[in-house]
Each structure stands twice: as structure tokens, then as C-alpha cells.
């Protein structure tokens, strides 16, 4: 039985903070200890030790990465304690977060690539936060480091309080990221069904707002130009981005609609119920489903009109 989760005392970094998020979820009754004392950082059946101890031995439940011959990823990149903890406990953590078993592996891999690997790289010095330029201080590792006590803090408990505060904040981000990944997979299933229903049509109708581009790309539905879905009390007509990065669309909404609302948009489009079009021509709104679909159809017709 795990009674203690042991990491080092003193200054903290993102890797042991994030590791603590995973382990405290799996072992909520265990006491989180921060120490460098030999009696605490020596393996024992009642504890998991991480980011300290000078060894990596999963059977002995010690997960350090600072020693010579430290463990590496399959591609040769160095692991931090977070990478080690995620490799050994990540799937159990996702199960504890009520992620369906069929989706655990996909979410585990996605989280590893987008959340764990960057922490590993920064902690091992293979990537510097400076690569983020002016946004360096806004990265998660940078923000967690900002929670450390000031250099002239004299309270001996300040470091421990700051560490636990950092774990609380990191937990919110980890759980939100896992929840978002699970939601994207749920959305992918809904969008895939809608793509089948749309057939050769250029407009994809969805039952609610949701992430749609990944499923469209995965399905190879290059013919789709616009998405229509309800939103609160109105309906949206949304363009589809050509690439994951950037804002270039497969097709823009008509230029004559740009920035118009209400009666002005109804007059310009000839569609009763048309209520709004963003000046950037990537999203529009209508009062009814019928009006939204009519706007989408008109936008498709204009997008496909041959240019002279």
C-alpha cells in the first residue's frame, strides 16, 4: 500500500509538480512528502519516489532522471520525472479520470506529445523557454516557476506552501487538457456521422457547436466548405480552415455581407433572418436553421462561381 509520495524539498520545477498531480489523483490518501533525507528517498514498499534518489527502478517505485545512464524515450530524448511517471501511471490516471477504455491509448499519446514531452525537454535543457520569445513567461513551466517564493522569503514553510499551490494550479490544467482531448474524440464521432449524412453536399450540419476540422480532415472530406450548427438562440454558419495553423479558409463568406447585421444583412443577402456576418467573413449568424442553411447555400454558390 502506498502511504507516501516522496519528491525533493527546496526549489521546484514543472516536472515534479506535474508528477504530483498524477500521483495524488491515484493515491489520494497518501501523504506528499518533500525531503532529501536518506531515510525518505530510499525505496520502500510504502512509497513512490520521484525526481530524487538517483535511480530509476519501476519495480522499486523510484523514478529519478538526474543520474548517469538516465532513461530515454524511444527516440532518444531524455525523460524527466514527469515523463517517467506518465509512462508508468498515465493510463491508470486516465482511467481514474473516467476516460473510456477505448480512448485511453489515444489520449495518453496525445497528452504525452503535447503536455509531457515539452516539460521533459525544458527540464533536461534540450529546449529553452526562450524559444517562445515574448511568450516564454506565459508557458506552463514558466508560470509554475513564477510561483516559487521570493529570494528573501524567510518563512521555512513558504517553499512547501508554494509547491502545493503550484500542484493545485497544475491539476486544473492537466484535468482540463484531458477533458478537452476526450471531448474532441467524442466530437469526432458525431462529425463523422454528419459527414456521411451530408454526402456530396458542401455544407455540414451539426447538432451543436463542437471541434469539427480534425474529423473533416481525417475523413478526407475536402468538398465541404461550411458548417452550420445551432448556438444558444440562433444558428451559426462557419468557414473551415485550410490548415491547422493560420486563418485561411476553404471558402470565405460573401464580401457583400462583411460587417453587416440585422436588416442590412437581410437586404444584402436576400435572406430573412440573417442577423450577423463578421467583418473577417469566417462566421455568420441567423435567427433560424432555415436562414442559416440558406446563407450557407448562397455562400457555397458564390464560392464556386467561376471567376472571370
Rosetta blueprint (number, residue, H / E / L):
1 X L
2 X L
3 X L
4 X E
5 X E
6 X E
7 X E
8 X L
9 X L
10 X L
11 X L
12 X L
13 X L
14 X H
15 X H
16 X H
17 X H
18 X H
19 X H
20 X H
21 X H
22 X H
23 X H
24 X H
25 X H
26 X H
27 X L
28 X L
29 X L
30 X L
31 X E
32 X E
33 X E
34 X E
35 X L
36 X L
37 X L
38 X L
39 X L
40 X L
41 X L
42 X L
43 X L
44 X L
45 X L
46 X L
47 X E
48 X E
49 X E
50 X E
51 X L
52 X L
53 X L
54 X L
55 X L
56 X E
57 X E
58 X L
59 X L
60 X L
61 X L
62 X E
63 X E
64 X L
65 X L
66 X L
67 X L
68 X L
69 X L
70 X L
71 X L
72 X E
73 X L
74 X L
75 X L
76 X L
77 X L
78 X E
79 X L
80 X L
81 X H
82 X H
83 X H
84 X H
85 X H
86 X H
87 X H
88 X H
89 X H
90 X H
91 X H
92 X H
93 X H
94 X H
95 X H
96 X H
97 X L
98 X L
99 X L
100 X L
101 X H
102 X H
103 X H
104 X H
105 X H
106 X H
107 X H
108 X H
109 X H
110 X H
111 X H
112 X H
113 X H
114 X H
115 X H
116 X H
117 X H
118 X H
119 X H
120 X H
121 X H
122 X H
123 X H
124 X H
125 X L
126 X L
127 X L
128 X L
129 X H
130 X H
131 X H
132 X H
133 X H
134 X H
135 X H
136 X H
137 X H
138 X H
139 X L
140 X H
141 X H
142 X H
143 X H
144 X H
145 X H
146 X L
147 X L
148 X L
149 X L
150 X L
151 X L
152 X L
153 X L
154 X L
155 X L
156 X L
157 X L
158 X H
159 X H
160 X H
161 X H
162 X H
163 X H
164 X H
165 X H
166 X H
167 X H
168 X H
169 X H
170 X H
171 X H
172 X H
173 X H
174 X H
175 X H
176 X H
177 X H
178 X H
179 X H
180 X H
181 X H
182 X H
183 X H
184 X H
185 X H
186 X H
187 X H
188 X H
189 X H
190 X H
191 X H
192 X H
193 X H
194 X H
195 X H
196 X H
197 X H
198 X H
199 X L
200 X L
201 X L
202 X L
203 X E
204 X E
205 X E
206 X E
207 X L
208 X L
209 X L
210 X L
211 X L
212 X L
213 X H
214 X H
215 X H
216 X H
217 X H
218 X H
219 X H
220 X L
221 X L
222 X L
223 X L
224 X L
225 X L
226 X E
227 X E
228 X E
229 X E
230 X E
231 X E
232 X L
233 X L
234 X E
235 X E
236 X E
237 X E
238 X E
239 X E
240 X L
241 X E
242 X L
243 X L
244 X L
245 X L
246 X L
247 X L
248 X L
249 X E
250 X L
251 X L
252 X L
253 X L
254 X L
255 X H
256 X H
257 X H
258 X L
259 X L
260 X L
261 X E
262 X H
263 X H
264 X H
265 X H
266 X H
267 X H
268 X H
269 X H
270 X L
271 X L
272 X L
273 X L
274 X E
275 X E
276 X E
277 X E
278 X L
279 X L
280 X L
281 X L
282 X L
283 X E
284 X E
285 X E
286 X E
287 X L
288 X L
289 X H
290 X H
291 X H
292 X H
293 X H
294 X H
295 X H
296 X H
297 X H
298 X H
299 X H
300 X H
301 X H
302 X H
303 X H
304 X H
305 X L
306 X L
307 X L
308 X L
